[in-house]
């Protein structure tokens, strides 16, 4: 029994240390995400450490540099996007499918909007970050193809690809940012514009 206890004790201690490491890392990532959501393009370590309740030295014990930390933050922000969003059923009327697609993406992009400059800046600095973001665009295009498969399949090859590209461009994060911040539209107005543009794309594809 004593032998068993002596074997188990280090494992318990190691597990406890692992939990503390994970909690500290989580606090650092969450604090950096909070600052990015507040509009900080490149949150500084001093502010991150203060918000996380740790020292600046501790931050660099968990991350080699700020670029690595920022990539972890981006992964957190985009993590939920990898799961399949609410997509319309293929049997729904086109208008209903458009509304569902618009609503799901508007919600995701609106949550990311405060830190979009952070994302763009990071993608210019880090290939890993750029690859993570590109993956989101690719997934978005595939999901759009599934949501509007009926309409896209009815189009000839080149027209189908161009229509899908147009839809993916309209439903990209940058498009939402332009409508909300550059044109100053409300979220509901921006969703209305998206629905208008998608309907126009399909009408153009069908008329041709």
QUICOR-V797638 format. One record per residue. N is the residue number from 1. RES is the residue in one letter. SS is DSSP state (H for helix, E for strand, C for the rest). PHI is phi as a letter, one per 30 degrees, with the letter a starting at -180 (* if undefined). D_LAST is the distance of its C-alpha to the last C-alpha in Angstrom with 1 decimal. Layout:
N,RES,SS,PHI,D_LAST / N,RES,SS,PHI,D_LAST
This chain:
1,X,C,*,81.9 / 2,X,H,d,82.7 / 3,X,H,d,80.9 / 4,X,H,d,77.8 / 5,X,H,d,77.9 / 6,X,H,d,78.2 / 7,X,H,d,75.2 / 8,X,H,d,73.0 / 9,X,H,e,73.9 / 10,X,H,d,72.0 / 11,X,H,d,68.9 / 12,X,H,d,69.0 / 13,X,H,d,69.6 / 14,X,H,d,66.8 / 15,X,H,d,64.4 / 16,X,H,d,65.5 / 17,X,H,d,64.9 / 18,X,H,d,61.5 / 19,X,H,d,60.7 / 20,X,H,d,61.9 / 21,X,H,d,59.8 / 22,X,H,d,56.7 / 23,X,H,d,57.5 / 24,X,H,d,58.1 / 25,X,H,d,54.9 / 26,X,H,d,53.0 / 27,X,H,d,54.7 / 28,X,H,d,53.7 / 29,X,H,d,50.0 / 30,X,H,d,49.9 / 31,X,H,d,51.6 / 32,X,H,d,49.3 / 33,X,H,d,46.3 / 34,X,H,e,47.9 / 35,X,H,d,48.4 / 36,X,H,d,44.8 / 37,X,H,d,43.6 / 38,X,C,d,45.9 / 39,X,C,j,44.0 / 40,X,C,d,46.2 / 41,X,C,d,44.2 / 42,X,C,b,47.1 / 43,X,C,e,49.7 / 44,X,C,d,53.1 / 45,X,H,d,55.4 / 46,X,H,e,58.1 / 47,X,H,d,56.0 / 48,X,H,d,54.5 / 49,X,H,d,58.0 / 50,X,H,d,59.4 / 51,X,H,d,56.7 / 52,X,H,d,57.2 / 53,X,C,i,60.9 / 54,X,C,b,61.6 / 55,X,C,d,62.8 / 56,X,H,d,60.6 / 57,X,H,d,62.4 / 58,X,H,d,61.2 / 59,X,H,e,57.6 / 60,X,H,d,58.0 / 61,X,H,d,59.9 / 62,X,H,c,56.7 / 63,X,C,b,54.1 / 64,X,C,d,54.6 / 65,X,C,a,53.0 / 66,X,H,d,50.7 / 67,X,H,d,47.7 / 68,X,H,d,48.5 / 69,X,H,d,49.0 / 70,X,H,d,45.8 / 71,X,H,d,43.8 / 72,X,H,d,45.7 / 73,X,H,d,44.7 / 74,X,H,d,41.0 / 75,X,H,e,41.3 / 76,X,H,d,42.7 / 77,X,H,d,40.0 / 78,X,H,c,37.2 / 79,X,H,e,39.1 / 80,X,H,d,37.9 / 81,X,H,d,34.2 / 82,X,H,d,34.7 / 83,X,C,d,35.3 / 84,X,C,d,32.3 / 85,X,C,d,31.3 / 86,X,C,d,30.8 / 87,X,C,c,27.4 / 88,X,C,d,26.0 / 89,X,C,d,26.5 / 90,X,C,d,23.6 / 91,X,C,d,24.5 / 92,X,C,d,24.2 / 93,X,C,e,21.5 / 94,X,H,e,18.7 / 95,X,H,e,20.3 / 96,X,H,d,23.6 / 97,X,H,d,22.3 / 98,X,H,e,20.7 / 99,X,H,d,24.1 / 100,X,H,d,26.1 / 101,X,H,d,24.2 / 102,X,H,d,24.6 / 103,X,H,d,28.2 / 104,X,H,d,29.3 / 105,X,H,d,28.0 / 106,X,H,d,29.2 / 107,X,H,d,32.6 / 108,X,H,d,32.9 / 109,X,H,d,31.7 / 110,X,H,d,34.0 / 111,X,H,d,36.9 / 112,X,H,c,36.3 / 113,X,H,e,35.6 / 114,X,H,d,39.3 / 115,X,H,c,39.7 / 116,X,H,d,36.4 / 117,X,H,d,38.2 / 118,X,H,e,40.6 / 119,X,H,d,37.9 / 120,X,H,d,36.2 / 121,X,H,d,39.7 / 122,X,H,d,40.8 / 123,X,H,d,37.7 / 124,X,H,d,38.7 / 125,X,H,c,42.2 / 126,X,C,b,41.8 / 127,X,H,d,39.7 / 128,X,H,d,40.5 / 129,X,H,d,39.1 / 130,X,H,d,36.0 / 131,X,H,d,35.6 / 132,X,H,d,36.1 / 133,X,H,d,33.4 / 134,X,H,d,30.9 / 135,X,H,d,31.6 / 136,X,H,d,30.5 / 137,X,H,d,27.1 / 138,X,H,d,26.6 / 139,X,H,d,27.7 / 140,X,H,d,25.5 / 141,X,H,d,22.4 / 142,X,H,d,23.7 / 143,X,H,d,24.4 / 144,X,H,d,20.9 / 145,X,H,d,19.5 / 146,X,H,d,22.1 / 147,X,H,d,21.5 / 148,X,C,c,17.7 / 149,X,H,e,18.1 / 150,X,H,d,16.9 / 151,X,H,d,13.4 / 152,X,H,d,13.2 / 153,X,H,d,14.6 / 154,X,C,d,11.9 / 155,X,C,c,9.4 / 156,X,C,d,10.2 / 157,X,H,e,12.9 / 158,X,H,d,11.9 / 159,X,H,d,8.8 / 160,X,H,d,11.4 / 161,X,H,d,14.0 / 162,X,H,d,12.3 / 163,X,H,d,11.4 / 164,X,H,d,15.0 / 165,X,H,d,16.4 / 166,X,H,d,15.0 / 167,X,H,d,16.5 / 168,X,H,d,19.7 / 169,X,H,d,20.0 / 170,X,H,d,19.8 / 171,X,C,c,22.2 / 172,X,C,d,24.7 / 173,X,H,e,28.2 / 174,X,H,e,27.8 / 175,X,H,d,25.1 / 176,X,H,d,27.6 / 177,X,H,d,30.4 / 178,X,H,d,28.6 / 179,X,H,d,27.9 / 180,X,H,d,31.5 / 181,X,H,c,33.6 / 182,X,H,d,32.0 / 183,X,C,c,30.5 / 184,X,C,i,33.3 / 185,X,C,d,31.3 / 186,X,C,d,33.1 / 187,X,H,d,31.9 / 188,X,H,d,30.6 / 189,X,H,d,28.7 / 190,X,H,d,27.2 / 191,X,H,d,26.1 / 192,X,H,d,24.5 / 193,X,H,d,22.6 / 194,X,H,e,21.4 / 195,X,H,d,20.2 / 196,X,H,d,18.4 / 197,X,H,d,16.6 / 198,X,H,d,15.7 / 199,X,H,d,14.3 / 200,X,H,d,12.2 / 201,X,H,d,10.9 / 202,X,H,d,10.0 / 203,X,H,d,8.5 / 204,X,H,d,6.2 / 205,X,H,d,5.5 / 206,X,H,d,5.5 / 207,X,H,d,3.8 / 208,X,C,d,0.0
